[in-house]
C-alpha cells in the first residue's frame, strides 16, 4: 500500500510541476523570450569570439567587436528591407491594372466553364420537372375516369349526375361566407373599433429634432508622441534587452555554465557535463549550418529573381534567408510573395512560370543535396517532433517561438536522454527509434503482418550481414517469443508464424550463401582450400526456438569448414550418446534459448561425459549469460564451456576441434 501511495504522489507531483512550468513559461514570456533569444545568439557568436581569443585578443574586446559587427549587420539588413518595402508599396498602384486584367481573364474562363456546367444542370432539372408534371397529369386523368363511367341516366333521359351538379352551390359563394363571419366576429370582439395597422406617429416632429454632433478634442503633444512611438517602443526595448543579455552571456559563459551545473546536476557532474556539451554542440552546429544554408538559399533567390526581372530582388533574397528559419511554412511564405508579384508586374504568364520553377529547383536542391551535406549529424528531433514543437512554442510565445522552436526542442531532447524524469520527451520528440529492430520484427510477427515483417528483414539485411542479423535481430526475437510461449501468451497461429518465418529466413540464406563442394565428398571450402569437414553435433534443448537457433549455428559452422549435424529436442539422451559414438563427433553443442534451471541439459551432459569423457561439450545460452549458480551446475555436470553469442560459439568450436581432446576438457 505504501508503494502505491508513493507512486501516486510522484505522479501527482509530476503533473503539478508540469502545470506550473507551463504557466511560468506563458506568463513570464516577456522575460524568458529575450533570454532565450540571447542564449541562441550567443551560440552563434561564441565560435567567432573563441577564434579572436586564439589570435591573441582578450575576452572583452573580442565580444564587443563580434557583437558590434553582428548587430550592425542586423540593423543594416533591417533598414534595407524596410526601405525596399516602402519602395515596393509605392509602386503597387502601377501594377493594379495588370493584376485586375489577369484576374478578369482567369475569372472569365472559369465563369464560362462554370456557366456551361450550370446551364447543363438547369436543362437536366427542367427535363426532370417536365417528366414529373407529365406523370402527375396522367394520374389525374386516370382518377377522373372512374366517376364519369359510373354515371347513371334517369328514366326520362336526363343525366342524374348532371342534375345534382346543377343544384350545387358555386364554390365561390361557399368560400366567401366564412370570411364574412370571421370579420364580423373580429369587429364585435374589438368593441366596434377598427384596428389601425399604421404605427402611431411620434410625439415629436422632424422640425423639433435637434441634431447632435460629437466633437473630439485635439490630442495633446504627449499623446501624439505616444501614438507615434508606441508600436516601436516594445520591439526596440526587447531588442535592446537581447543585445545586452547576449553580450553578458558571451562575456561570462563559463560562469553561466558552472551555475547551470550547480543548479541542475552538481551531484552528478559527469552526466550534467555531458548533457551540456551535447546540447551546446547540437544547437551550435545546427544554428550555424542553418544560417549558412538559409544565406545560400536567400542569395540564390535574390539572384534568380534579379535575372528574371522581378523588382526588389534584394528584398526577396533577404526575406528568403529570414523566413526559412520558420520550419515547414517558411519556404511557402517566401515563394508566395514573389509569385504573386510576378503575376502583377509582367504582362505574360511565362515570368510567373519561371518564378515557380526557380523556387521548385531551389527547394529540391536544398532539401536533397545541401542540407544532408552540410548538416551531417541530425539535430536529434524527429519530423513529427518538429511539427509538435513548432505548434507548442508558437502557441506559447508567438511567431518568435516558431523561430526558436527547433533549438529549444533539441535541448529538451538532450535533457530527456540524461534525466530519467524527462525520458518521455526523448521518446516522444527524438529521432531515435522507439523500438529496436528485433522488437519491431517480433511485434509485426505477433500482429501476423508478414508483409511488413519481410520488409523489416530486407531493410536489416541491407545494413547487416547474415551473422549480425542473426545475433542482433533474429535471436533476440526468438528469446522474446520463447518467454511469451512459456507464459502462455502466444496463440498457435502466432507461434507457427514466428518460427516458420525464422526457418524461411535461414533456408533462404542456405540457398544463397552456402558454398559446398559440388562433388559432395564431405568437404567444405575454407577460403580457397578444401578441408575435411569436422563433425559437430548441434542438439536443441526442447523447444522450436532452441531448434531454430541450432539451425543458425549449423549454417554458420558449415561456412567455416565444419559439418553441423542437427538433432531436434525430441532426441533421447541414449540416442544422442549413440550417435556421438558412431559419428566420431569432434564436439557437441547444446542450444537453449531459455535455459531456466537447465535440468535436461545437465542430464545430457552427464550421459555424454560418462560415455565420452574426452568429448568437448558446449552449451549455448542465447541472449544472455546464465547465472553463476546455473553455470557452476552445468560445468559440474560435464559442460566444457558456456557461451551466449554466435561468435563465442564459433570461436569455442574452432578452438576445441583443433586442440587435443584431453587438453580441451
C-alpha positions as CSV (number, residue, x, y, z in Angstrom):
1,X,0.0,0.0,0.0
2,X,2.9,2.4,0.8
3,X,4.4,1.7,-2.6
4,X,1.2,2.5,-4.5
5,X,0.7,5.7,-2.4
6,X,4.3,6.8,-3.1
7,X,3.8,6.2,-6.9
8,X,0.5,8.2,-6.9
9,X,2.2,11.0,-5.1
10,X,5.1,11.0,-7.6
11,X,2.6,11.2,-10.5
12,X,0.7,14.0,-8.9
13,X,3.9,15.9,-8.2
14,X,4.9,15.4,-11.9
15,X,1.6,16.8,-13.1
16,X,1.7,19.8,-10.8
17,X,5.3,20.5,-11.7
18,X,4.4,20.4,-15.4
19,X,1.5,22.7,-15.0
20,X,3.5,25.2,-13.0
21,X,6.3,25.1,-15.6
22,X,3.9,25.8,-18.5
23,X,2.2,28.6,-16.5
24,X,5.6,30.1,-15.8
25,X,6.6,29.9,-19.5
26,X,3.4,31.5,-20.6
27,X,3.1,34.3,-18.1
28,X,6.8,35.1,-17.9
29,X,7.4,35.2,-21.6
30,X,8.2,38.9,-21.6
31,X,11.3,37.9,-19.5
32,X,12.1,34.4,-20.8
33,X,11.8,35.2,-24.5
34,X,14.6,37.8,-24.7
35,X,16.7,35.5,-22.6
36,X,16.1,32.6,-25.0
37,X,17.0,34.7,-28.0
38,X,20.1,35.9,-26.3
39,X,21.3,32.4,-25.5
40,X,20.7,31.3,-29.1
41,X,22.6,34.4,-30.4
42,X,25.5,33.6,-28.0
43,X,25.6,30.1,-29.5
44,X,26.1,31.7,-32.9
45,X,28.7,34.3,-31.8
46,X,30.8,32.2,-29.4
47,X,32.8,30.4,-32.2
48,X,33.9,33.8,-33.6
49,X,34.8,35.1,-30.1
50,X,36.9,32.0,-29.5
51,X,38.7,32.5,-32.8
52,X,39.6,36.0,-31.9
53,X,40.8,34.8,-28.5
54,X,43.0,32.3,-30.1
55,X,44.5,35.1,-32.2
56,X,45.5,36.9,-29.0
57,X,42.6,39.2,-28.2
58,X,41.2,39.3,-24.7
59,X,37.6,38.3,-23.9
60,X,36.0,41.8,-23.6
61,X,37.3,43.3,-26.9
62,X,36.6,40.1,-28.8
63,X,33.0,40.0,-27.5
64,X,32.5,43.7,-28.2
65,X,33.9,43.5,-31.8
66,X,31.9,40.4,-32.7
67,X,28.7,41.8,-31.1
68,X,29.1,45.2,-32.7
69,X,29.6,43.6,-36.1
70,X,26.6,41.2,-35.7
71,X,24.2,43.8,-34.5
72,X,25.3,46.5,-37.0
73,X,24.8,43.9,-39.8
74,X,21.3,43.1,-38.5
75,X,20.5,46.8,-38.3
76,X,21.7,47.4,-41.9
77,X,19.6,44.5,-43.2
78,X,16.6,45.7,-41.3
79,X,16.9,49.2,-42.7
80,X,17.4,48.0,-46.3
81,X,14.4,45.7,-46.0
82,X,12.3,48.5,-44.7
83,X,13.3,50.9,-47.5
84,X,12.7,48.2,-50.1
85,X,9.2,47.5,-48.7
86,X,8.3,51.2,-48.7
87,X,9.5,51.5,-52.3
88,X,7.5,48.4,-53.3
89,X,4.4,49.7,-51.6
90,X,4.7,53.0,-53.6
91,X,4.9,51.0,-56.9
92,X,2.0,48.7,-56.2
93,X,-0.7,51.1,-57.7
94,X,1.2,50.9,-61.0
95,X,0.6,47.1,-61.2
96,X,-3.1,47.3,-60.2
97,X,-4.4,47.4,-63.8
98,X,-2.3,44.4,-64.9
99,X,-3.4,42.3,-62.0
100,X,-7.0,43.2,-62.5
101,X,-6.8,42.2,-66.2
102,X,-5.3,38.8,-65.3
103,X,-7.8,38.2,-62.6
104,X,-10.6,39.0,-65.1
105,X,-9.1,36.6,-67.6
106,X,-8.9,33.8,-65.2
107,X,-12.4,34.6,-63.8
108,X,-13.9,34.8,-67.3
109,X,-12.5,31.5,-68.3
110,X,-13.7,30.0,-65.1
111,X,-17.1,31.6,-65.3
112,X,-17.6,30.3,-68.9
113,X,-16.8,26.7,-67.9
114,X,-18.9,27.0,-64.7
115,X,-21.7,28.6,-66.7
116,X,-21.8,25.8,-69.2
117,X,-21.9,23.3,-66.3
118,X,-24.7,25.3,-64.6
119,X,-26.7,25.5,-67.9
120,X,-26.4,21.8,-68.4
121,X,-27.6,21.2,-64.8
122,X,-30.5,23.6,-65.4
123,X,-31.5,21.7,-68.5
124,X,-31.4,18.4,-66.7
125,X,-33.6,20.0,-63.9
126,X,-36.2,21.2,-66.5
127,X,-36.3,17.8,-68.1
128,X,-36.9,16.1,-64.8
129,X,-39.6,18.6,-63.8
130,X,-41.4,18.1,-67.1
131,X,-41.4,14.4,-66.6
132,X,-42.8,14.8,-63.1
133,X,-45.6,17.1,-64.4
134,X,-46.5,14.6,-67.2
135,X,-46.7,11.8,-64.7
136,X,-48.9,13.9,-62.4
137,X,-51.4,14.8,-65.2
138,X,-51.6,11.1,-66.3
139,X,-52.5,10.2,-62.7
140,X,-55.2,12.9,-62.5
141,X,-56.9,11.7,-65.8
142,X,-57.0,8.1,-64.6
143,X,-58.6,9.2,-61.3
144,X,-61.3,11.3,-63.1
145,X,-62.3,8.5,-65.4
146,X,-63.9,6.4,-62.7
147,X,-66.9,8.6,-61.6
148,X,-67.7,9.5,-65.2
149,X,-68.0,5.9,-66.2
150,X,-70.2,5.2,-63.1
151,X,-72.9,7.8,-64.1
152,X,-76.5,6.5,-64.5
153,X,-79.1,8.1,-66.7
154,X,-82.6,8.8,-65.4
155,X,-85.7,7.2,-66.9
156,X,-86.7,10.4,-68.5
157,X,-83.4,10.6,-70.3
158,X,-81.8,13.3,-68.2
159,X,-78.5,12.7,-66.6
160,X,-78.9,12.2,-62.8
161,X,-75.4,13.4,-62.0
162,X,-75.9,16.4,-64.1
163,X,-79.0,17.5,-62.2
164,X,-77.1,17.1,-58.9
165,X,-74.2,19.2,-60.3
166,X,-76.7,21.9,-61.3
167,X,-78.2,22.1,-57.8
168,X,-74.8,22.5,-56.1
169,X,-73.7,25.9,-54.7
170,X,-70.8,27.5,-56.5
171,X,-67.5,27.2,-54.7
172,X,-67.1,31.0,-54.6
173,X,-70.2,31.5,-52.5
174,X,-69.3,28.9,-50.0
175,X,-65.8,30.1,-49.6
176,X,-66.9,33.8,-49.1
177,X,-69.3,33.1,-46.3
178,X,-66.8,32.1,-43.6
179,X,-64.7,35.1,-44.4
180,X,-67.6,37.4,-43.7
181,X,-68.5,35.7,-40.5
182,X,-64.9,35.9,-39.2
183,X,-64.7,39.5,-40.0
184,X,-67.9,40.2,-38.2
185,X,-66.7,38.3,-35.1
186,X,-63.5,40.3,-35.1
187,X,-65.4,43.5,-35.3
188,X,-67.7,42.6,-32.4
189,X,-64.9,41.4,-30.2
190,X,-63.0,44.7,-30.7
191,X,-66.0,46.7,-29.4
192,X,-66.7,48.2,-32.8
193,X,-63.2,49.7,-33.1
194,X,-61.2,49.0,-36.2
195,X,-57.6,48.3,-35.8
196,X,-55.2,50.8,-37.3
197,X,-52.4,48.9,-39.0
198,X,-50.3,52.1,-39.2
199,X,-48.0,52.8,-36.3
200,X,-48.6,55.8,-34.1
201,X,-46.7,58.9,-35.0
202,X,-44.1,60.1,-32.6
203,X,-44.8,63.0,-30.4
204,X,-42.0,65.0,-31.9
205,X,-41.8,66.1,-35.5
206,X,-38.8,66.3,-37.7
207,X,-38.7,70.0,-37.2
208,X,-38.5,69.6,-33.4
209,X,-35.5,67.1,-33.6
210,X,-32.1,68.5,-32.5
211,X,-29.0,67.4,-34.4
212,X,-26.3,66.1,-32.1
213,X,-22.6,66.5,-33.2
214,X,-19.8,64.8,-31.3
215,X,-16.7,67.0,-31.2
216,X,-13.4,65.4,-30.1
217,X,-10.7,67.5,-28.5
218,X,-7.3,67.5,-30.3
219,X,-4.8,65.2,-28.7
220,X,-2.1,66.7,-26.6
221,X,1.5,66.6,-27.8
222,X,2.4,63.9,-25.3
223,X,-0.5,61.7,-26.6
224,X,0.7,62.3,-30.2
225,X,4.2,61.2,-29.3
226,X,2.9,58.1,-27.6
227,X,0.7,57.3,-30.6
228,X,3.7,57.6,-33.0
229,X,6.3,55.8,-30.8
230,X,4.0,53.2,-29.1
231,X,4.3,50.5,-31.8
232,X,8.1,50.9,-31.9
233,X,8.9,51.0,-28.2
234,X,8.2,47.4,-27.4
235,X,10.3,45.9,-30.2
236,X,13.1,48.3,-29.5
237,X,13.0,47.6,-25.8
238,X,13.1,43.8,-26.5
239,X,15.9,44.2,-29.0
240,X,18.0,46.3,-26.5
241,X,17.5,43.7,-23.8
242,X,18.5,40.9,-26.2
243,X,21.7,42.8,-27.1
244,X,22.7,43.4,-23.5
245,X,22.0,39.8,-22.5
246,X,23.9,38.4,-25.5
247,X,27.0,40.5,-24.6
248,X,26.9,39.5,-20.9
249,X,26.3,35.7,-21.7
250,X,29.2,35.8,-24.1
251,X,31.4,37.5,-21.5
252,X,30.5,35.2,-18.7
253,X,29.8,31.9,-20.5
254,X,32.0,29.8,-18.1
255,X,30.3,31.3,-15.1
256,X,26.8,30.6,-16.6
257,X,27.8,27.0,-17.4
258,X,29.0,26.4,-13.8
259,X,25.8,27.9,-12.3
260,X,23.7,25.7,-14.5
261,X,25.7,22.6,-13.4
262,X,25.3,23.7,-9.8
263,X,21.6,24.2,-10.2
264,X,20.7,21.0,-12.1
265,X,23.4,18.4,-11.5
266,X,26.1,19.1,-9.0
267,X,25.7,15.7,-7.6
268,X,26.4,14.0,-10.9
269,X,29.0,16.2,-12.7
270,X,29.8,13.7,-15.4
271,X,26.2,13.3,-16.7
272,X,25.5,17.1,-16.4
273,X,28.7,18.0,-18.2
274,X,27.9,15.5,-21.0
275,X,24.4,16.8,-21.3
276,X,25.6,20.5,-21.6
277,X,28.3,19.6,-24.1
278,X,25.9,17.6,-26.2
279,X,23.2,20.3,-26.2
280,X,25.8,23.0,-26.9
281,X,27.3,21.0,-29.8
282,X,24.0,20.2,-31.4
283,X,22.4,23.6,-31.1
284,X,25.6,25.5,-32.2
285,X,26.1,23.1,-35.2
286,X,22.5,23.3,-36.3
287,X,22.3,27.1,-35.9
288,X,25.5,27.7,-37.9
289,X,24.6,25.3,-40.6
290,X,21.0,26.6,-40.8
291,X,22.3,30.2,-41.1
292,X,24.7,29.1,-43.9
293,X,22.1,27.2,-45.8
294,X,19.5,29.9,-45.5
295,X,22.0,32.5,-46.6
296,X,22.9,30.5,-49.7
297,X,19.2,30.0,-50.3
298,X,18.4,33.7,-50.0
299,X,21.3,34.6,-52.3
300,X,20.1,32.2,-54.9
301,X,16.5,33.6,-54.6
302,X,17.8,37.2,-55.0
303,X,20.0,36.4,-58.0
304,X,17.4,34.3,-59.7
305,X,14.6,36.9,-59.3
306,X,17.0,39.6,-60.5
307,X,17.7,37.8,-63.7
308,X,14.0,37.0,-64.2
309,X,13.4,40.8,-63.9
310,X,11.3,41.0,-60.8
311,X,11.7,44.3,-58.9
312,X,13.2,44.5,-55.4
313,X,15.1,41.2,-55.8
314,X,17.3,42.0,-52.8
315,X,14.2,42.3,-50.6
316,X,13.0,38.8,-51.6
317,X,16.5,37.4,-51.0
318,X,16.7,38.7,-47.5
319,X,13.2,37.6,-46.7
320,X,14.1,34.1,-48.1
321,X,17.0,34.0,-45.7
322,X,15.0,35.1,-42.7
323,X,11.7,33.3,-43.3
324,X,13.4,30.0,-44.0
325,X,14.2,29.8,-40.3
326,X,10.5,29.0,-39.9
327,X,10.1,25.2,-40.2
328,X,7.9,24.0,-43.0
329,X,5.8,27.1,-43.6
330,X,8.8,29.5,-44.2
331,X,9.6,28.4,-47.8
332,X,5.9,28.6,-48.7
333,X,5.6,32.2,-47.5
334,X,8.9,33.1,-49.3
335,X,7.6,31.7,-52.6
336,X,4.1,33.1,-52.4
337,X,5.0,36.7,-52.4
338,X,7.3,36.8,-55.5
339,X,4.9,34.6,-57.4
340,X,2.0,36.9,-56.7
341,X,4.2,40.0,-57.6
342,X,5.2,38.4,-60.9
343,X,1.6,37.9,-61.7
344,X,1.0,41.6,-61.2
345,X,4.2,43.0,-62.8
346,X,4.5,41.1,-66.1
347,X,2.0,41.1,-68.9
348,X,2.6,37.4,-69.8
349,X,2.4,34.2,-67.8
350,X,5.9,33.0,-68.6
351,X,7.6,35.0,-65.9
352,X,5.3,33.6,-63.3
353,X,6.2,30.1,-64.5
354,X,9.9,30.9,-64.3
355,X,9.5,32.2,-60.7
356,X,7.6,29.0,-59.7
357,X,10.3,26.9,-61.4
358,X,13.1,28.8,-59.6
359,X,11.6,28.0,-56.1
360,X,10.9,24.4,-57.0
361,X,14.5,23.8,-58.2
362,X,15.9,25.6,-55.1
363,X,13.8,23.6,-52.7
364,X,14.8,20.3,-54.3
365,X,18.4,21.2,-54.3
366,X,18.4,22.5,-50.7
367,X,16.4,19.6,-49.2
368,X,18.1,16.8,-51.0
369,X,21.7,18.0,-51.5
370,X,22.7,21.0,-49.4
371,X,21.1,20.1,-46.1
372,X,22.3,16.4,-46.0
373,X,25.8,17.6,-47.0
374,X,26.2,20.4,-44.5
375,X,24.2,19.2,-41.6
376,X,25.9,15.9,-41.4
377,X,24.6,14.9,-38.0
378,X,20.9,15.2,-37.1
379,X,19.6,17.5,-34.5
380,X,18.1,14.5,-32.8
381,X,14.4,15.6,-33.3
382,X,12.0,13.7,-35.4
383,X,9.9,15.3,-38.1
384,X,6.7,14.8,-36.0
385,X,8.6,16.2,-33.0
386,X,9.5,19.3,-35.1
387,X,5.8,19.9,-36.0
388,X,4.6,19.4,-32.5
389,X,7.3,21.7,-31.1
390,X,6.5,24.3,-33.7
391,X,2.8,24.3,-32.7
392,X,3.6,24.3,-29.0
393,X,6.2,27.1,-29.0
394,X,4.1,29.2,-31.4
395,X,1.1,28.9,-29.1
396,X,3.3,29.7,-26.1
397,X,5.5,32.6,-27.4
398,X,4.0,33.6,-30.8
399,X,6.0,34.0,-34.0
400,X,9.3,34.3,-32.2
401,X,8.6,30.9,-30.6
402,X,8.2,29.4,-34.0
403,X,11.7,30.6,-34.9
404,X,13.4,29.2,-31.8
405,X,11.3,26.0,-31.6
406,X,13.9,23.7,-33.1
407,X,16.8,24.7,-30.9
408,X,14.7,24.6,-27.7
409,X,13.3,21.2,-28.6
410,X,16.8,19.9,-29.3
411,X,17.8,21.0,-25.8
412,X,14.7,19.2,-24.3
413,X,15.6,16.0,-26.1
414,X,19.1,16.1,-24.8
415,X,17.8,16.7,-21.3
416,X,15.4,13.7,-21.7
417,X,18.4,11.5,-22.6
418,X,20.2,12.3,-19.4
419,X,17.4,13.0,-16.9
420,X,15.2,10.0,-16.1
421,X,12.2,12.1,-15.2
422,X,12.3,13.7,-18.7
423,X,12.8,10.5,-20.6
424,X,9.3,10.8,-22.1
425,X,10.5,13.9,-24.0
426,X,13.3,12.0,-25.7
427,X,10.9,9.2,-26.6
428,X,8.2,11.5,-28.0
429,X,10.3,14.1,-29.7
430,X,13.6,12.3,-30.5
431,X,14.6,10.8,-33.8
432,X,15.8,7.5,-32.3
433,X,13.5,4.5,-33.0
434,X,11.1,3.9,-30.2
435,X,11.5,0.2,-30.6
436,X,14.6,-1.7,-31.5
437,X,14.7,-3.7,-34.8
438,X,14.2,-7.1,-33.0
439,X,11.2,-5.6,-31.1
440,X,9.6,-4.2,-34.3
441,X,10.1,-7.6,-36.1
442,X,8.6,-9.5,-33.2
443,X,5.7,-7.1,-32.9
444,X,4.9,-7.4,-36.6
445,X,5.0,-11.2,-36.4
446,X,2.7,-11.1,-33.4
447,X,0.3,-9.0,-35.4
448,X,0.5,-11.6,-38.2
449,X,1.7,-8.9,-40.6
450,X,4.1,-10.9,-42.8
451,X,4.5,-8.1,-45.4
452,X,5.9,-5.6,-43.0
453,X,7.9,-8.3,-41.3
454,X,9.5,-9.2,-44.7
455,X,10.2,-5.5,-45.3
456,X,11.9,-5.1,-41.9
457,X,14.0,-8.2,-42.6
458,X,15.0,-6.9,-46.0
459,X,16.0,-3.5,-44.5
460,X,18.1,-5.0,-41.8
461,X,19.8,-7.4,-44.2
462,X,20.7,-4.3,-46.3
463,X,22.6,-2.9,-43.3
464,X,23.9,-6.0,-41.7
465,X,25.5,-9.3,-42.8
466,X,24.0,-12.6,-42.0
467,X,25.7,-13.3,-38.7
468,X,24.9,-9.7,-37.4
469,X,21.3,-10.2,-38.4
470,X,21.2,-13.5,-36.5
471,X,22.9,-12.0,-33.5
472,X,21.2,-8.6,-33.3
473,X,17.7,-9.3,-34.7
474,X,16.6,-12.9,-35.0
475,X,17.9,-14.5,-31.8
476,X,16.5,-11.6,-29.6
477,X,13.2,-12.0,-31.3
478,X,13.3,-15.8,-30.6
479,X,14.1,-15.1,-27.0
480,X,11.1,-12.9,-26.6
481,X,8.9,-15.5,-28.4
482,X,10.1,-18.3,-26.1
483,X,9.4,-16.2,-23.0
484,X,5.8,-15.4,-24.2
485,X,5.3,-19.1,-25.2
486,X,6.3,-20.4,-21.8
487,X,4.0,-17.9,-20.1
488,X,1.1,-18.9,-22.4
489,X,0.9,-15.5,-24.2
490,X,1.2,-16.9,-27.7
491,X,-1.6,-18.4,-29.8
492,X,-0.9,-21.4,-32.0
493,X,-1.2,-19.2,-35.1
494,X,1.3,-16.7,-33.7
495,X,3.7,-19.4,-32.7
496,X,3.6,-21.1,-36.1
497,X,4.2,-17.8,-37.9
498,X,7.1,-16.8,-35.7
499,X,9.1,-20.0,-36.1
500,X,8.1,-20.6,-39.7
501,X,9.3,-17.1,-40.7
502,X,12.7,-17.8,-38.9
503,X,13.1,-21.1,-40.7
504,X,12.3,-19.5,-44.0
505,X,15.0,-16.8,-43.5
506,X,17.6,-19.5,-42.6
507,X,16.7,-21.6,-45.6
508,X,16.9,-18.5,-47.9
509,X,20.4,-17.8,-46.6
510,X,21.3,-21.5,-47.0
511,X,20.3,-21.4,-50.7
512,X,22.0,-18.1,-51.5
513,X,25.2,-18.2,-49.5
514,X,26.1,-21.8,-49.0
515,X,29.2,-22.8,-50.8
516,X,29.7,-26.6,-50.7
517,X,32.0,-28.9,-52.7
518,X,30.0,-29.8,-55.9
519,X,31.3,-33.3,-55.8
520,X,29.7,-33.9,-52.4
521,X,32.7,-35.7,-50.8
522,X,32.0,-34.4,-47.3
523,X,34.4,-31.5,-47.6
524,X,33.8,-27.8,-47.3
525,X,35.5,-24.6,-48.6
526,X,37.7,-22.6,-46.1
527,X,39.0,-19.7,-48.1
528,X,40.4,-21.2,-51.3
529,X,41.3,-24.6,-49.9
530,X,39.4,-27.8,-49.2
531,X,39.5,-29.4,-45.8
532,X,37.7,-32.4,-44.4
533,X,34.6,-31.3,-42.5
534,X,34.7,-31.8,-38.8
535,X,31.6,-33.3,-37.2
536,X,29.8,-31.0,-34.8
537,X,26.5,-32.3,-33.3
538,X,24.1,-29.4,-32.7
539,X,21.2,-30.6,-30.5
540,X,18.2,-28.5,-29.4
541,X,17.2,-28.4,-25.8
542,X,13.5,-28.9,-26.1
543,X,11.5,-26.2,-28.0
544,X,11.2,-24.8,-31.5
545,X,13.2,-21.7,-30.6
546,X,16.1,-23.9,-29.5
547,X,16.0,-25.8,-32.7
548,X,15.9,-22.6,-34.9
549,X,19.0,-21.2,-33.0
550,X,20.8,-24.6,-33.6
551,X,20.0,-24.3,-37.3
552,X,21.6,-20.8,-37.4
553,X,24.8,-22.2,-35.7
554,X,24.9,-25.2,-38.1
555,X,24.7,-22.8,-41.1
556,X,27.4,-20.6,-39.7
557,X,29.7,-23.6,-38.9
558,X,29.3,-25.1,-42.4
559,X,30.6,-21.9,-44.0
560,X,33.6,-22.1,-41.6
561,X,34.6,-25.6,-42.7
562,X,32.6,-27.8,-40.2
563,X,29.8,-30.2,-40.7
564,X,26.9,-29.5,-38.4
565,X,24.6,-32.4,-37.6
566,X,21.3,-31.1,-36.3
567,X,19.3,-33.1,-33.8
568,X,15.9,-31.9,-32.5
569,X,14.8,-31.6,-29.0
570,X,12.9,-34.9,-29.1
571,X,16.1,-36.8,-29.4
572,X,16.6,-39.1,-26.4
573,X,19.8,-38.9,-24.3
574,X,20.7,-42.6,-25.2
575,X,20.2,-41.8,-28.9
576,X,22.4,-38.8,-28.7
577,X,25.2,-40.7,-27.0
578,X,25.0,-43.5,-29.5
579,X,25.1,-41.0,-32.5
580,X,28.1,-39.2,-31.0
581,X,29.9,-42.5,-30.7
582,X,29.2,-43.8,-34.2
583,X,29.8,-40.4,-35.9
584,X,33.1,-39.7,-34.2
585,X,32.0,-36.2,-33.4
586,X,34.6,-33.5,-32.6
587,X,32.2,-31.6,-30.3
588,X,28.6,-31.5,-29.1
589,X,26.8,-28.2,-28.9
590,X,23.5,-27.9,-26.9
591,X,21.3,-25.0,-28.0
592,X,19.0,-23.4,-25.4
593,X,17.2,-20.1,-25.9
594,X,15.6,-20.1,-22.4
595,X,17.9,-22.0,-20.1
596,X,15.9,-21.9,-16.9
597,X,17.4,-24.4,-14.4
598,X,19.0,-26.4,-17.1
599,X,17.9,-29.8,-15.7
600,X,17.6,-31.6,-19.1
601,X,20.9,-30.1,-20.3
602,X,22.6,-31.3,-17.1
603,X,21.3,-34.8,-17.7
604,X,22.6,-34.8,-21.3
605,X,26.0,-33.6,-20.2
606,X,26.2,-36.3,-17.6
607,X,25.3,-39.1,-20.0
608,X,27.7,-37.8,-22.7
609,X,30.5,-37.3,-20.2
610,X,30.0,-40.8,-18.7
611,X,30.3,-42.4,-22.1
612,X,32.7,-40.0,-23.9
613,X,34.8,-38.4,-21.2
614,X,37.1,-36.5,-23.6
615,X,34.4,-35.1,-25.9
616,X,34.0,-31.2,-25.7
617,X,30.5,-30.2,-24.7
618,X,29.5,-26.6,-25.3
619,X,26.2,-25.1,-24.0
620,X,24.8,-22.1,-25.8
621,X,22.5,-20.0,-23.6
622,X,21.3,-17.5,-26.3
623,X,20.6,-13.9,-25.5
624,X,22.2,-13.6,-22.0
625,X,24.8,-15.5,-20.0
626,X,23.3,-17.8,-17.3
627,X,23.5,-17.0,-13.6
628,X,26.7,-18.1,-11.8
629,X,24.9,-20.9,-9.9
630,X,23.4,-22.4,-13.1
631,X,26.8,-22.1,-14.8
632,X,28.5,-23.9,-12.0
633,X,26.0,-26.7,-12.0
634,X,26.4,-27.2,-15.8
635,X,30.1,-27.4,-15.5
636,X,29.9,-29.9,-12.7
637,X,27.6,-32.0,-14.9
638,X,30.3,-32.1,-17.6
639,X,29.9,-28.9,-19.8
640,X,33.2,-27.7,-21.1
641,X,32.2,-24.1,-21.9
642,X,29.1,-21.9,-21.8
643,X,28.5,-19.2,-24.5
644,X,25.8,-16.7,-25.2
645,X,26.5,-15.5,-28.8
646,X,27.1,-17.0,-32.2
647,X,30.6,-15.5,-32.3
648,X,31.5,-17.1,-29.0
649,X,30.1,-20.4,-30.1
650,X,32.1,-20.4,-33.4
651,X,35.3,-19.4,-31.6
652,X,34.9,-22.1,-28.9
653,X,34.2,-24.8,-31.5
654,X,37.2,-23.9,-33.6
655,X,39.4,-23.9,-30.6
656,X,38.2,-27.2,-29.2
657,X,38.1,-29.0,-32.6
658,X,41.8,-28.1,-33.2
659,X,43.3,-29.0,-29.8
660,X,43.7,-32.4,-28.2
661,X,40.6,-33.6,-26.6
662,X,42.3,-34.1,-23.2
663,X,43.6,-30.6,-23.3
664,X,40.2,-29.1,-24.2
665,X,38.5,-30.9,-21.4
